[in-house]
Amino acid sequence: MKKVLLIKDDSIGENSELGRKLILGFLSTMKECNPQPQAIYLLNRGVLLATTNAAGVEVLKSLEAQGIAIFSCQTCLEHFGLLESLKVGQVGNAKATLNALLNAEDAVSL
């Protein structure tokens, strides 16, 4: 089954300190889940997980090593001045992200 994960923030919920712990916990736990998503798409502040968040970079690298493709929104990276700071995955774009979401059998958004 083709699944994709869309991450729109570097935290989950209203409390940013707790939310950052939660997103890292979810991503870390994903290493043990079956099935896993085919790809993870990072938008808005979600791109911080692949650039400035050391723990996020580490867990995303481990997911990428398991065969999960990681894509960070180019417009978002440019907005935050992080285009040259991408440490894991590839730069993505709106068309590819929308195609993946629309063609997925299941898409989950965090």
N, C-alpha and C positions, 0 to 999 in steps of 0.2 A: 504494500500500500504506500503510495507517495504522500508523505506528510511534510509540511514545512512549518517552521516556527518564525513568527514575526515578533521582534522585541523592539519596543518603542521608547524605552527608558532604561536608565542604568539602575533602577530600583523598582520595587513593586509596592503599590499602595501609597498612602498619604505620608507616613513617617519615613523620611528619607534615610535615616540611619538604619532602621530596621529593614526598610525596603531594599537597601544595598546588600544586606546580609541574605535576605530572601532570594534575590535574583541569583546571587552566587550559589546559594544552596540548591535552587532549582536546576541550575546549569550543571553543577557538580553531580547531582543525583541522576541527571539525564544519562551520564556515562553508563549507568547500571540498568537503564530502562530498555524495554523491547516492546514494540518497535521504536526505533529512533527516527527523528526527522531526517529527511534527505538533505535539507539545507536550513540554515538559520539566516534570517534577514534582519539586519540592525538598522533602525531608523531613528531620527531625532537624537535624543541623548543616549539611545542604545549604542551608538557608535563609540561612546566613551569606554565601553567594555572591551573593545578591540584596539584601543589606543592608549589612554591614560590610566586605566584601572589595571594595575599589575595582576591582581587576583583574577580579574575577568579575562585578561590576555592568557593567563596560564590555563584556566579551565577551557577556554575556547580552543586553545592549541591542542589540548587533549581530546576534545570532541572532533576537531579537524583530523587528528591522527586516526580516529575511529572511522573516518570516511564521510563525516558530515561537512558539507560545504558551508563556508561562512562568507557572507556578503555584507559590506557596510555601504550605506547610501553615500554616493559621491557628493551630492548637494549638502548633506548634513556634515560630512567631513570638512567640506569647504567652509561652511557656515561657522564651524567651531575652530577653523584654522588648523585642522588636524590631518589634512590630506597626505602630508608627508610623514605622519606619525603612525600610520596603520601598522600594527605589529602581528596581526593574524588575519588570515582570509584574504579576500579580494575586494576591490572597489566595485560596487554594484551601481545600477541605475534604475530609474523608475520603471522603464519598460520591462526589463528583465524581472524585477520584483513583482510587478503586476501580473506578468505572464505566469510566473511560478505560483502565485497565490490563486489565480484563476484556473490553472491546470492541475492544482493539487487535489487529491482525493479528500484531504483533510488539512486545514490550516488552523493553527493555534496562535493566539495573540497574547503576549504578556505586556 
